[in-house]
């Protein structure tokens, strides 16, 4: 539950901080208007549960300890969540490359931080 709430908080912070970059493109026909906020909250909670469940399952196979283990996990998760989504966006949507790159960078930072927090919390709970 904590990770899902952190997903929600980080998503809001990223949306606020990147809005100057995305604002000039707000009229593109690729956006849902208005966005489905309730679905976003629900999916962030689900993402948090999945992130924790997979971490617990593969915990012993991740190198490092504590925050380092979280960073490695974040790099792995980022490849599947952020990089693949960015590549798909380029292929499937007529979206400016600047937006894809911004999403790629902020998404990778978000997932790395979330995974580091997850690892630190998990280590504390294991003690």
N, C-alpha and C positions, 0 to 999 in steps of 0.2 A: 504494500500500500504506500509506503514511504517513497519508493522509487517512482510510482505512478504520479504522486503529488509533485515530486521533483521534476518529472517530465513536464507537467503542466506549468510549473513555475518557470522552468528554463525556456519552454516554448513561448511563454508570454514575454520574457526578457529579450529573447532573440527577435521576436516580432517587433517589439518597441525599438530595439537598437538598429534593426535593419530597415525600418519603415522609410527612412529617407532614400534608401537605395531602391526599394520596391515601388515607392509612390509614383514615380513618373510612368510606371508601366501598369498602373491600376486599371486602365481602360482596356487592356488587352482582353480578348474574349476567352481566355483560359481560366479565369478565376470564377469561383462560385460566389455569387452575390445574393444575399449575404452568406458568409461562411457558416457552416453548421457547427456552432460552438459546442453544443451538447455532445455531438458525435466526437468532436476533437477531445473533449475532456474524457469521455468514455474510452476512446482509443489510447489516450496517453496512460490511463490506468492499466489497461490491458498490456501495453508495451512495457510498463514497469514490472508487472507480474512475469511476463515472458523473460525480460532481462534478468530478473532474479532467479527464476527457475533454471534457465540455461546455465547461469553462473554456478549455481549449486551443483548441477549435474557434471559440468566439466572442470570444476574447481581444481581437482588434483592434477589435471593436465596442463594447467596454465602456469607458466614459469613465474618466478618472483615470489614476493611476499608483501602483504599489505597493499599500499597504494600502487606499488609496481605491478602487482598482479592485476589490479584494476586497470592500469594503463594498457597492459598487454591485451586484456579482455576488450577494452575500448577500441583498440586498434583493429582487433578481429571483428567486433560487432560493426564498427564503422565501415569496414569493407563491404559487409552485406547490407547494411541499412542505408548508409549515406552514399557511398560511391556508386553502388548499383542503381540507386534511385536517381542519382544525378545523370548517369549515363542514359537511363531510360527516358528521363525528361528531355534530353537532347534529341533522342530518336523519335519520341512520340508527340512532342508538343512544339509548336512554333514559339519558343520561349527564348528571350535574349540570353546569350552566353553569360553576360554579367550576372544575371539572376541565378543561373545554374552554379556559377563559381561561388557566389555569395552563399547560397544554400549549402554547397559542398563544404566550405570552410566553417561556417557557423554550425552546421550539423555535426561535423567531425569534432569540433571543440565541445559541443554539447554532450555528445555521447562519451567522449573521453572523460569529461568531468563527472558525468553521472556514474560511469563505471568505476572511477577512482573512489567516489563516495560510497558506492556499493561495496567495494572491496574493504574499505576501512570499517564500515559498519559490520560487515560479515565477520571480519577478524575479531572485532570487539565482542560480538555475540557468541563466537566460538569459544572464547576464554572461559 
